[in-house]
């Protein structure tokens, strides 16, 4: 059963965030991630407002979790620390 990362992001320091953008694709490629939505126009109807919204499909929940827990994504998260507000959920289809 497919699983999805749903990420909401507000970037405060694009210069530093670009390092995350360079590192994160290694994890996504390794775990077969498929981007369904990345940025684009969005309407915030309730809750905290974020600038960007990303939906990423994985083959299953275990693979989505393994990607998040991977060394590759850990390096990307460390690069992103302190330069963006991020909320990520993993949802099973």
N, C-alpha and C positions, 0 to 999 in steps of 0.2 A: 504494500500500500504506500503510495507516494506521501512525502512529507514536504513541508514548505517552511523556509525561513521567511519571516515577515520582519523587516527591519525598518525602523524610523530613525532618521538622522538629521541633526542640525549641526553644520560645520561652523566652527569659530575661527579656525586657522587653516586656511586652504593650503598654504605652503607645507605645513606639517602633515596634513591629511593626504597629500599627494603621495607620501611615502607609504601609507596604508594602501592606497590605490595601486601602487607598484607591487606590493607584497601579497595582497589577498588573492589575486587570480591563481597563484600556485595551488592554494588549498582548493579553490573552486574547481579547477581543472582536475586535480587529483581525485576528487570525490564525485565527478560527473554532474556538477551543478548546472542547471538550466535556468537562465534569467528570464522571468516572465514579465517583470516590470522593474524599471530602473529609472528613478527620477520621474520626469514628466509632470504634467498638470495633475493636481490632486485637490480635493475638497476636504477640509478638516471639519467634521460635523460635531465631534465631541472630544473632550480630553485635551491633553497637552498637544500643542501644535509643533510639528517638525517640518523642516524644509524638504526633505527627500524621503521617498518611500521605495522600498525594494522588496520584491517577491522572488524567491529563488526556489526552484523545485529540485528535490532529490528523490532517488528511487525509493527510499524508505526512511523511517525515523532514525534508525541506527546509523545510517550513512550521514544524515544531516547532523546528528550529534557528533559523530566521529570527525566530520569536517570542522565543526566548531572547536572541538577539543584537540585538533591536530597541532603539531609543532608549527606547521606553515601558517595556520591562522593565528596561532599564539603570537608569532612574530608580527603579524599585521596588526593585531589588537594592541600590542605594546606600542607600535608606531603611532596608533590613533589616540592613545591615552592622553587625555587632557586637551585635545584639540576639537572634540566633537561630543555632543550629547547623542547617545545611541540607546535605542530600545530594540532588542531582538527577541522574538518568540519563535519557537519551532512548533508547527501544527501538523498533525497527521491528517491526511485526507479522509 
